[in-house]
């Protein structure tokens, strides 16, 4: 009797030990690499010669490859390593502008991520280019909240899946991808159907659970806030690795100049009390995310800890990666030597500045659009131009340019600022439609710092955010076109205005509408946005753009109601009361 009880007890103990015995996993991750094959400066620009050795430059694909390769040596010693990519490896540097997605695929193959999620910018060259990218990569690209029925080229690619299962030391790890649902408005037109993240993830994770996969990582490209929402509302997700918002997370004193937006990892508690770590690794290869995880045999997350690795000069770039880049570097070097203009001021293309209000770089880019049309119509002596308005969305402006010692602006600088290769178009729309577009810009600006906010030329407007959506413009004027001396006139709803803008905006990017339904008039200027800016800089030689109150924010005003009229007398009485008490 005693021996039977003892055996039973031993079985229980062994079962318990089997359940709690840990499976340890090192999770490395990057996101929003944006083709930064070379190191990046502390200010987020290309590294100057010699600065890297002095510790003033960070990242680059060579350093990422080196650290990942060293970490993977631990796999052989029984400590599995997983390397994931959070999307947006396309776009951002002259490297991409010249060599496009083929080189991205080749470079990523050298880094060999276990899986990558689909980012918004992977669509920037269209779905045909994305299909070619999928033919080259040798790792899975995952995204569960897209429907490809109307994109057969993508649908048949085996490397594009809703999820993938990776086996490490006989443990199955499910990687479920997701992308922000408004991707269609943020990139080139395509026929992909985008669905909400949470229901799609829950559907996919249930499939994985039914297959016996009990460790699930959500790998996505929807931004930090949505990452946290997914961690809370997706019961089968154990870890969330995000991207898109370029969020820097860190616990304690940060190792560089970046200000953390939250702790690393950010801990989200599910309704049942389970903790889920949420991580991102900033952007542009400056950091490599590094999270240690431990699971029990049932897939329950027992512990987690880690911090991003600053990829500074402690890490040598991998030689094979550098040798590959050197084969193609000549064209990039030529662009960096080709000076196209000079600036005597800082050209502010900061993402936050241009996405929240007027920025001086946005001004000069929009001016270059108008200038391009002026040159095309110079022979028409009836007016100085037929399109006095230029528009560009803030998201198209990707970086700033410093005046530096010489003020030189190179072709590579311009390509870095305007990397998307957008065609230029003229459209003619009514004053009503123009105002609707500008109201849309203000509505999106009020929601968040956004790439949808418009930088303008040929317009002067005032707006008040205390007013309802669609009624925030309090005053709007536009440059006249059929006049001998350009001057600003009040915009009339039934008058038509010539506007020069990018193909992205013309095609409905960010939800805009710039083609008149009643009398559509569109003309291709056969010019890229960056070429318009280059020609403007070359012909103006020295530029010094300023902020000109092209878009003025008015103070919030009180309604002209009886209650608001009482406020001033009450304030006066209060002042007189306290003034008298002061001198009593």
N, C-alpha and C positions, 0 to 999 in steps of 0.2 A: 504493500500500500504506500509505504514511504517512498520506495524507489520510483513508483509510477508518478507520484506527485512531484518528485524531484526532476524526473524526465520532462514532465509537463512544464515545470517552471523553467527548465533550461531551454525548451523550445520557445517559450514566450520571450525569454531574454534574447535569444538569437534572432527571433523575428523582430523584436524591438530594435536591436542593434543594426539589423539589415535595413530597417526603415530610416533610421537616423544617420546612417553612415553617409558622409557627405560626398557629393560630386562637385569638385571645384572647377571653375571655368574662368579664364581671363578673357574679358570682352574688350577689344580695341575697336575704335570707331572714328570715322571722319564724316563730315557732311559739308556740302556747299564748297567743294574744292575749286570750282570755277577755273579750271585749267591753269592754276598757278603752279606750273612745272618748276619754275625757278623760285628762290626764296623771296619773301615779301618784307618790306621795311616795317618799322614800328608804327608808321603812319598809314600802313596799308597800301603802299605803292611798291613799285619795283625797287629792288635793292641796288644801291650804288656800288660801283667797283670798290672792293676792299672793305666795305662795311660788314660783310658777313663774317670775316675773320675777327673783327672787333666786337662781335656779339650784337650787332645792330640789326641783324636780319634773321628771319625765322622761316621755318617750313620748307616748302618745295617737295615735289614728288620723290626726289632722291632720298630725303631724310625720312619721309613716311615709309618708303620701301625698306630702308635700312633698319628702322626700329621694328617694323612688323616682321621682317625676316629673322632678326635676333630673337624676338619673342616666340616665334614659331619653333625655334629649336627646343623650347620647353615641351612641345608636344611629344617629342621622343622620350622625354624623361617622365611622362605620366601627368603633365599639367597641361590640359588642352587649351588652345588659344583660338578665339573666333574673331575675325576682322570683318566689320560691316561698314558699308558706305551709305550715307543718308541722302544721296541724290544731288543733282546740280553739279556734276563734274564738267558739263558743257559751259562755254561762254565765260568771258571776263578778262581775257588777256589777248595780246596780239597773236600769241601762239594759236589760239582757237580761231581767230579771225582769218588766219592764213591756212591752217591745216585741218580745221573743222573736226568733225566727230571721229574720223578715222584715227587720228593721232590720240584722241582721248581714249579710244578703245585699246590702242596699242600700249599706252601708258598705264592704264588700269590693269591690263593683263599682266604687266610686270609687277604691280602691287598685289595682284591676285586676291581680291576680296572674296570671302566666302559667299557673300550675297550683297547686292546693291538694290536700293529702291529707286523707283522712277521719279525724277525731279521735274519741275516745271520746264527748266531750260533744256532738258533733253528733247523737247519738242520744237526748239527754236528754228531748226532748219527744215521742219516739216516731218511728216511721218515716213516718207521715203528714206530720208537721211537716218532716221531712227532705226528703220529696218536694216539699213546697211551696218549701223553700229552693232545691232544684235547679231549680225552674221559674223562679226569679228571677235566679240568678247567670248571668253571661256568660263564665265561665271553667271549665275542666274540673276536676272533683273526682276524684282517682285513688286506687284501692286494689285491688291485685291478689289479695289473699289472702282475699277474701270471696266467698261463693256466695249469689246472690240468687234462687234458684229458688223459695223460699218467701215471697219479698217482691216480688210482681209489680209493685207500684207503683214500687219503686225500680229494678227490672230494666229497665223500659222508658224510664228517663230517660237521655237522650243525654249529659247533662253528667256522669254518673257512669260512669267507665270504669276498666279495669284499668291503663291507661297512656295517655299522650298523646305525640305527636311535635311538637316545636316547631322551626320552621325559622328560623335566624338567619344572614343572609348566605350562603344556599344550603347551610348546614350543618345537618343534622338532629340534634336533641338529644332523646333519649328520656327521659321522666319516668315512672318506675314507682312507684306508691304502695303503701303497706302500713300495717297497723294491728295493734295487739297482739291476739293470739288470745283473751285472756280478757275482751275487751270486753263480751261478753254478761253477765258477772257484775258489771260495773261501771256499768251504765246501765239504762235502762228495758227491760223485756222486749221482745224482737223475735225474728223468725224468720230472721235472717241467720245463715249458717253461716260461722264464722271458721276459717281454716286457718293452719298454721305459715308464718312469713314466708319463710324461706330457700328451700324448694322452690318456693313460688309465684313468688317473684322470679326464680329461675333459669329457670323455665318461660317467664315473660313476657319476660325479656331475650333469651332465645334467639329468640323470635318477632321481636323488634325487630332483632336482628342479621341474621336471615334477610331482613329488609326493607331491609337496607343502612344501618341506623342504627348508627353506631360510637362515639357518645358517649352514655353512659347515666348518669343521675342517679337514685338511689333516694331518694324523698321519703316519709318515713314518720312514724309515731306509735306507736313501741313502746319508747322510752326509750334513753338513752345506751349502756347495756351491749349491748342488742340491735343498735343502730346499728353498733357496732364489730364485732359478730359477723357482721352482714350484709356489712360491708366486706371481711372476711376470707374468707367462705365463698361469696360470689357473684362468680364469676370475671368476669362481664361488666359489673359495676358499677364506674364510675370515681370517683364522688363520692357520699357519703351525707349527706343533709340530714335531720336528725331533729327530734323533738319529744316531748312527753308527760312527760318527767322534769324539765322546767324547768331544764335543765343550763346553768350559766354556764361557758363556756370562754373562756380568755384567756391570751395569752402575754405575760409581763412584768407590770408594775405595772398593776393594774386601775384604771379611771378613776373608779370609785365605791366604794361600801362592799361590793360583792359579792365573795365569795371564789371564785376559779376552782376548778372540780373537775377541770380538765385543760387542756391547751394548745389554742389555736385556730390552725389546725385541729389536731385530734387525728389523728396519722398511724398508719394501720394497714397492715401489710405483708402482702400476700397470699402464699400458699405459693410462687408463682413469682417473688417478689421485688418485684412492683410495689407502689408506694405509693398508698394511698387516703386522701384527706382526709375526715374526719368532722366535721361542724359542727352546733351548735345555737345558738340566740340567746336563752337564758334564758327569759323569759316576760313577759306583761302589757305588751308594746310598749316596754319600757325600752330595749332594744337592737335595732338592725337588723344582722343578720349581713352580712358583706361579704367576699367571697372572690374573688380574681383567679385565673383559670385560663388555661392555655395548652395546646392540643392540637396534635399534628401532623395531617397530612391523613388518616392512617389511624385517627385517634381515640385515639392514645396520649397520655396525660397527661404533658406535658413539665415543667410547673412549676405551683406554686400558692403563694399567700401572701395574707395579709389579717388583719383583726381586726374585731370587732364595733364598730359605731358607737354610742356613748352618745347617745341622743336627748335632749339637754338644751336649754337656752334659746338655744343657738347657731342652732337651727333654728326657723323660724317655721311654725306650723301652716298648712296650705293653707286658704285662705279659703272655698272652696266646701264643704269638709268641715265647717268650723266653722259656716257658715251653715245647713247641713242640720241639724246637731245642735241649733242654737238654736231651730229650729222645734218641737222636741219636749222641750225642757229644762224646761218649766214643771212637769210632773209630778215629775220628778226633784228639782227644787228644793224642792217641797212635802214630799217624803219626807225630804229632808235637814234641813228645818226642824222636822219633827214629832218632838218629844222624847217618848220612851216610857218612859224610866226614867233612873236615875242609878247609876253605879258609883263606889265609893270605892277600887277596886283595879284593877289591870291584868287584863283578861279575855284570857287566853292561849288563842288559837285557832290557834297556830302549827302548821303542817302536821307538822313533825317532833315537836314536843312531844306533840300529841294522838295521833299515830300510833305513838308508842313507849310511852306510859304515861298515867296519869291527868293530866288538865289541868283547871284550875279552870273554864274556859269549858265544857268538856264536862260537868262536874258540874252546872252550873246549867241547861244545856240539857236534860239528862236529867231533872233535878228538875222542870223545867217540864212535861215530858211526864206525870209522875206527878201533878202539880198539876192539869193539865187533866182528868184522869180523876177526881180527888177532887171537883172542882167539879161534874162530871156526876152523881156518885153521892151528893151531899151529903144528899139526902133519905132515903137508905137508912141508917137508924140502927143496923143490925145490925153494920156494920163501918165503919171510917174510909175504906176503899176496897177494891175487888176487884182492883186492879192496882197493887201497891206497887213494881213494878220498871219502870224506864225505860231504854231503850237507844238509842244513836245511834252510827253508825260515824264514825270520825275524819274520813274523807274527805268527809262531809257538812258539816263545819265548815271554812269557807274562809278565815277571817281572824281577826284579833284586834281588840279595842277598847281603846284607852287611856283612862285616867281623865281625863287632860287637866286643864284649868283648872277646868272646871265638873263634870266627870264625866258629862255628858249623853250618853245613848245615843239615837240617832235611829232612826226607822223605816228609813232608808237603811242605817244600820249593821247592823241586824238582817238586812235583805235581803242585804247583802253577806256576812254570816256564814253565813246559811242560804239560798242562792240557788236551791235546786233545786225548791221548791214541792212537797215531799213531803206526801202525805196522812198522817194519823195513824190508827193502828189499835190495837185491843186484841186480843191473842191469848192463849190459855190453853194452856200446855204443861207437860209433866211435868218433874220435877226432873232426870231423866235427860237429856231433850232440852235443857234449859237449860244443863246442865253441858257437853254436847257443843258447844253454840254457843260457850260461853266458852272451851273448849279450842281450838276452831277459831280464835277470836280470838287466842289465845296462840301458836298454831302460825304464823299469818301474821305476827304481830309478830316472831317469832324469825327469820323469813326476811329481813325488810327493814323499813325504816320504811314503814308502809303505811296506807292509808285504811281498811283492813278492821278495824283494832283498835277494840274497842267501848269507848265511854265509858258509865258506868253510874250508875244511881240505885237505891237500895233494895237494894244488894248489898255485901257485904264478902268479898273473896277474897284468898287468898295463893297464890302460884305459884312454881315452881322450874323454871328453864329447863334445868337439867342432867338432868331426867327426860325420858323418851321422850314423843313426841307422844301426846296423849290421856290422859296421866297427870301433867300438870304442875300441876294444881290440888291444893294440899295442904290447903286449908281453904276452905269456902264457906258463907256465911250470907246469908239474905234477910230483909227485913222481913216480919213477919206481917201478914196482912190481916184475919183474923177475930179481932181482939183489940181491947180498949178502949184500951190504950196501946201504940203501935207499938214493937217491939223486934226485935232480930235473933235468928233461930233457924237452926239448922243445916238446910241444904237436904236434903230427903228425896227419894230417887229416884222413889218412886211417888206423891208428892204433886203437885198441880197448882198452877201459879203464873200469876197474871195479869201480862202484860207489855205495856207501851205502847211502840210503836216506829213507824218510818216505813214507808211503802209500799215503799220501796226494799229494806229488810231483809226485810219480809214476803214480797216477791216473789222472794226468793232472791238478792238482790244480794250480791256478794262470796262467794258459795257457801254462805250461811247457810240454815238450815231452821228456821222458826219456826211452822209449822203442824203440829199433832199429827195423825199419820196415823190413830190409833185413834179419837179423839174431837175432830175439828176444831171449834174455837170461835173465830170471828173476828168482830170488830165494827168498823165504820168510825166514827171519832169525828167525821167531817165537819169536820175542822179541819186546817189546814196546820201543819207544824212551826214555821214562823216566827211564825204567829199565836199558837201556844201560848207561845212565848218572849215575844212582845210583851205578852200578857195577864199573864204572870208578872211581868214587869218593871213594868208599870203598877200592878199591885196590891201589889207589894212595895216600890215606890217607890225605895228605895235598896238596892243589893245589894253584897255583898263576899264572893263565893264563895272558898273556900280549897281547897287539896288536903287530903284527909282520910284518906289511906291506904285508899281504897276498893278499890284493887288494889295489893297489896304484893308486891314482888319479894323473895324470900328468897335468902339466900346459897347458892351451890352447896354441897351437902352430900355427904360421902363415903358410899359404900355401907357398910352394916353387915356387912362381911365380915372374914375373918381378916386379910387383907392390910392393910385400913384400920386395924384395931385396933393394928397394930404401929407406926403412924406416930407416935402421941403418945409412947410410950416412947423411940423413936429420937430424936425432937426433944428430949426431956428429957436424954438421954445426951449429945447434941451440945452442948447448952447448958452442961451441967456440964463437959464437956471443955474447951471454949473459955474458960469462966469461970476454970477452974484455970490454963490456960496464960497468961491475961491477968495473973494475980497472981504468977506464978512469978518 
